[in-house]
Each structure stands twice: as C-alpha cells, then as structure tokens.
Amino acid sequence: MASGGETTGERPENFGLRRASLEPDLTNPRTTRHGDCFLLCTYNARTLSTDTDLHVLLVAVDRIKFYVIALQETEIKKTDIRQLNNGTLVIRGEKVPSRNVGGVGFVVHPSIVHLVDSYVILFPSIAVVRLQLSHQKKVTITNCYSPTDGANEIKCVLLSVGGIYPQ
C-alpha cells in the first residue's frame, strides 16, 4: 500500500493477518473480514517432475493470489528443495520408490518465505511446513496425498503411514 490509501498492487505488509487479534475492530468502519485471510491453495500437479513443468506452474500462479500452494502428485524421483531467483520457495517431495505415484510439496510466495520456520517431508504422501507468524503464533500446514484410484496405491499409502504409529 502506498501513502494516501491508493493501491500499488503490492501485498499488504501484514500478509493478510491481523497482528493483535482476529476480532473485528468495531471502531474502524473500514475493517473487513477479508483482512483476516491467509491465502492457501491446493494443486493436483499430476506430474511436476521436470523443471519445465515447474516453470509452467510458476507462470500460471503469477496470475493468482496465494501465500502457500500445497502440491500433490509431484512424482519427482528425488526430493527437491530450492529458492528461485524471485524468492519463491519450492519444496517437492519424491514419489513412492519403484512406483510412479505420490509426492507432495509446497510453493511458498516470496513475501512470506522469511516466515518459514521449518519444513519436512515425512513420507511420499505427507509433508509439513511451519510458519512463524509472530513471537507467539505459529501456523502448521500439513499436506496429505490420498490416491483415488487403485487398491494398490491405497495399500502403499497405508503402509507408509503405518510407520508413524507403532503397531
């Protein structure tokens, strides 16, 4: 925002989150509920295993407003975590070994990359990113991929999740 209230096309510095409270400010008539939003998107990448596919996705997301995009079915052979020249953080998890299914990840907008506290890819179907919004507030985003076709894929996911909890 520029001085004088005109819009410059830039994202607000508070990233769409109120610093003190999510309660509406009844003394300010300009307060709207939309100021409380965090723009989270999901994208079924189907195949995002090459740099060309990633580039096509990043060109497309330039036309939408987002802070974090959760990716499913990245189908990449090896985990790939990189920060691009424009500041975008891309986290892509690997597919299920010896199969062409799975892989989850995140695309984090450059305006909030500095808020990323940690990220981990637990399994080819589960990834977690944690954002440190303030000294006391953290947001944890969990991305889970659940296949919709084939009993073998479901069995594979259940076996990988079974490693989380002791039997």
NUDREN-310216 format. One record per atom (N, C-alpha, C): x negated, z, y; residue in three letters. Coordinates in pm, whole numbers, plus 50000, padded with zeros to 5 digits. Layout:
BEGIN
XZYALA/...
END
This chain:
BEGIN
499165000049882MET/500005000050000MET/499115000050124MET/499514992850222ALA/498794992450348ALA/499455002150445ALA/498755005050553SER/499345013950653SER/500535007150717SER/501525014950761GLY/502705009250822GLY/503795006050723GLY/503545008350594GLY/504585006650493GLY/504694992750434GLY/503894982850482GLU/504014969550423GLU/503304969150287GLU/503764960450202THR/503234959450068THR/502144948850063THR/501044951949994THR/499934942449983THR/499814936649844THR/500684940549752GLY/500604935649615GLY/499714944249527GLY/499064954249584GLU/498214963149505GLU/499074973849440GLU/498554979649332ARG/499254990449265ARG/499115003249347ARG/500125011649345PRO/500025024149418PRO/498915032749360PRO/498275040549447GLU/497135048449403GLU/497515059749309GLU/498775063749307ASN/499165074549216ASN/499595069149081ASN/499405056249055PHE/499675049848926PHE/501115051548882PHE/502015052948976GLY/503415054148943GLY/503835067948897GLY/502945077548903LEU/503265091148860LEU/503155100648979LEU/504115109448993ARG/504025119449099ARG/502975129649060ARG/502245134449157ARG/501175143849127ARG/501705157849099ARG/502675162449174ALA/503115176249160ALA/504205178049056ALA/505215169549060SER/506375171848975SER/507115158848954SER/507855158148845LEU/508705146548822LEU/510115148848875LEU/510345159948941GLU/511635162849003GLU/511765154549130GLU/512945149049158PRO/513115141149280PRO/512965149749405PRO/512395143749507ASP/512245150549635ASP/513525148249715ASP/514385158249719LEU/515695156749783LEU/515595155949935LEU/514465159949992THR/514315159450137THR/513855145650184THR/513385137150092ASN/512905123950128ASN/513895113450077ASN/514625106550167PRO/515625096750124PRO/515005084450059PRO/513695082150074ARG/513055070250018ARG/512595072449874ARG/512715084649823THR/512285087549687THR/513215080849587THR/512635073949492THR/513435067749386THR/512915072149250THR/513725070749150ARG/513325073949013ARG/512245064448965ARG/512195052549022HIS/511225042648976HIS/509785046949004HIS/509575056049095GLY/508245061049123GLY/507695069749012GLY/508565073748919ASP/508155082448809ASP/507745074648685ASP/507675061648694CYS/507485053348575CYS/506015051448540CYS/505765050748411PHE/504475046648357PHE/504755033948278PHE/504105023148310LEU/504425010148254LEU/503675007948123LEU/504375010548012LEU/503825009047878LEU/504524997347810LEU/503744988247753CYS/504304976547685CYS/503804976247541CYS/504524969147456THR/504034966547321THR/503984951447302THR/503064947247217TYR/502904932947193TYR/502514930847048TYR/503324923346976ASN/503004919746838ASN/502104907546844ASN/500814909946838ALA/499834899446861ALA/499824888846752ALA/500294892446636ARG/500344883946517ARG/498944879646475ARG/498194873946563THR/496794871346535THR/496054871246669THR/495194880646683LEU/494414882046806LEU/492944883746768LEU/492534876146667SER/491224878446607SER/490084870946676SER/490394861246760THR/489324853846827THR/489324856946976THR/488194854147040ASP/488104856247185ASP/489044846847260ASP/489294835047205THR/490224825647268THR/491634831447269THR/492054837347157ASP/493374843747150ASP/493474855147251ASP/492404863047262LEU/492384874047359LEU/492494868747501LEU/491784858047532HIS/491834852047666HIS/493244847347700HIS/493914840947604VAL/495284836247626VAL/496194848047658VAL/496034859047584LEU/496844871047610LEU/496574876447749LEU/495304877547788LEU/494964883347918LEU/495444874548034LEU/495454861448017VAL/496004852548120VAL/497504854948133VAL/498184856848020ALA/499624859148022ALA/499974872548086ALA/499184883048060VAL/499534896248113VAL/499234897448262VAL/498514887948318ASP/498314887948463ASP/499624886348537ASP/500654881248469ARG/501944878748532ARG/502944890148512ARG/502554900948443ILE/503474912248424ILE/502824924848477ILE/503654934748505LYS/503154947748550LYS/503024956648427LYS/501854962548410PHE/501624971548298PHE/500464980848331PHE/500424991948263TYR/499255000648266TYR/498565000548130TYR/499355001248022VAL/498815000747887VAL/499694991547803VAL/499054982947725ILE/499754974747627ILE/499274979147489ILE/500204982647402ALA/499884986147264ALA/499974973447180ALA/498884970047113LEU/498814957847033LEU/499044960946885LEU/499794952546817GLN/499954953546673GLN/499544940346609GLN/499074941046486GLU/498654929446407GLU/497544921546476GLU/496494928346515THR/495374921346577THR/494584913146475THR/494584917446350GLU/493964910246239GLU/492514906346267GLU/491764915146330ILE/490354912546357ILE/489534918446242ILE/488394912446211LYS/487604916746096LYS/486884929946119LYS/486434932446241LYS/485684944546273LYS/486184950046406LYS/486244963246417THR/486724969546540THR/485924964546660THR/486634961246768ASP/486024955746888ASP/486524963547009ASP/485604970147079ILE/485954977747199ILE/485064972647311ILE/485704967647417ARG/484904962247527ARG/485634963547660ARG/484844964247767GLN/485394964147901GLN/485024950747963GLN/486024943348006LEU/485814929948059LEU/485294930448203LEU/484864919048255ASN/484324918348391ASN/485314923048496ASN/486614920748474ASN/487604925048573ASN/487974939848558ASN/487374946848462GLY/487604961048444GLY/488604964548335GLY/489284954648279THR/490254957048173THR/489544962248049THR/490084972947991LEU/489554978547867LEU/490364973047751LEU/489684966847653VAL/490354961147536VAL/489834968447412VAL/490754974147337ILE/490424981147213ILE/491194974047102ILE/490474967847008ARG/491124960946896ARG/490594966746766ARG/491514971346682GLY/491134977046553GLY/491124966646444GLY/490334969446341GLU/490194959846232GLU/491394959746140GLU/491534948846067LYS/492624947245971LYS/492334955345846LYS/493304955845756VAL/493124962445627VAL/492044954845551VAL/491024961845498PRO/489954954845425PRO/490514946445310PRO/489984934545295SER/490324924845191SER/491764919745201SER/492434922345312ARG/493794917345333ARG/493874911845474ARG/494844903745499ASN/494994897945632ASN/496204904045703ASN/496294917245701VAL/497384924345767VAL/496814936145845VAL/497574940245944GLY/497234952346018GLY/496334949946137GLY/495834960646187GLY/495014960446306GLY/495844964146428GLY/495504974946493VAL/496204979246613VAL/495194981446724VAL/495664982046847GLY/494754984146957GLY/495504985847088GLY/494734985347198PHE/495294987347331PHE/494614978047430PHE/495354974347534VAL/494794968047653VAL/495134977447768VAL/494104982247839VAL/494294991947947VAL/493974985148079VAL/494904985848174HIS/494744979448305HIS/493554985548380HIS/492824977448457PRO/491654982548529PRO/491954994148624PRO/493174994948676SER/493505005548772SER/493565019348707SER/493685020048574ILE/493725033248511ILE/492655035148404ILE/491705025948394VAL/490645027448294VAL/489885040548313VAL/489705044548437HIS/488975057048462HIS/489725069348412HIS/491015068048382LEU/491795079148330LEU/491685080548178LEU/491105070648111VAL/490985071247965VAL/490015082347928VAL/490555092447859ASP/489755103947817ASP/489115101147682ASP/489885095447589SER/489355092347457SER/490255082147389SER/489715075947286TYR/490485066747204TYR/489885066847065TYR/490745064846966VAL/490285064746827VAL/491215055746747VAL/490625048546654ILE/491415040646560ILE/491295047846427ILE/492375054546387LEU/492345062746267LEU/492385054446140LEU/493235044446138PHE/493425035546024PHE/493755021746078PHE/493765011545994PRO/494174998346043PRO/495594998046098PRO/496365008646074SER/497745008846122SER/498025019446228SER/497025027746263ILE/497255038546359ILE/496085039646456ILE/496405039446587ALA/495395041246692ALA/495965050646798ALA/495075057946864VAL/495485067646965VAL/494595066047088VAL/495215066147206VAL/494465066547331VAL/495005078247412VAL/494105085747476ARG/494495097347555ARG/494065095247699ARG/495015097447791LEU/494755095947935LEU/494765109648000LEU/493785112348084GLN/493705124848159GLN/494245121948299GLN/495535125448323LEU/496175122148450LEU/495745131348563LEU/495615143948532SER/495155153648630SER/494405164548555SER/494035174948626HIS/493275185748562HIS/494065192148448HIS/495395192348460GLN/496215199148361GLN/497075189748278GLN/497245177248318LYS/498165168348250LYS/497425157548172LYS/497785156248044LYS/497255145647959LYS/498425138247897LYS/498235125347875VAL/499215117147805VAL/498515111347684VAL/499135112947568THR/498605107247445THR/499545096147400THR/499005084247380ILE/499795072847335ILE/499335069547193ILE/500275070047100THR/499985066846960THR/500595053246928THR/499795044546872ASN/500225031146836ASN/500235030046684ASN/501415027746627CYS/501555026446482CYS/502075012646448CYS/501465006746348TYR/501924993746298TYR/502644996046167TYR/503834990846157SER/504624992046035SER/505034978145991SER/504494973245882PRO/504844959745839PRO/506314958645801PRO/506874946945822THR/508294945045793THR/508524936045672THR/507474930345618ASP/507684921545503ASP/506724925045390ASP/507234924845271GLY/506384926545154GLY/506174940945114GLY/506504944144991ALA/506294957644940ALA/504814961044931ALA/503964951144910ASN/502524953844901ASN/501964958845033ASN/502434953145145GLU/501974957745275GLU/502414971945301GLU/503654975145267ILE/504164988645287ILE/503374998545203ILE/503084994845080LYS/502305003444992LYS/500915005745050LYS/500314995345106CYS/498984996345166CYS/498995005945284CYS/500005005145370VAL/500115014245484VAL/500315028545437VAL/501175030445337LEU/501405043945285LEU/500145049845225LEU/499345041845159LEU/498085046745104LEU/497125050845215LEU/497065042945324SER/496155046445433SER/496635058845507SER/497945060445525VAL/498475072345591VAL/498325084545500VAL/498375082545370GLY/498215093545276GLY/496895100645292GLY/495895093945348GLY/494595100245372GLY/494635110545482GLY/495675110345566ILE/495775120045675ILE/496185133745622ILE/497145133845532TYR/497695146345482TYR/497215148845340TYR/496715160845311PRO/496305163845174PRO/497515164045082PRO/497315159644959GLN/498425158744863GLN/498705172144799GLN/
END
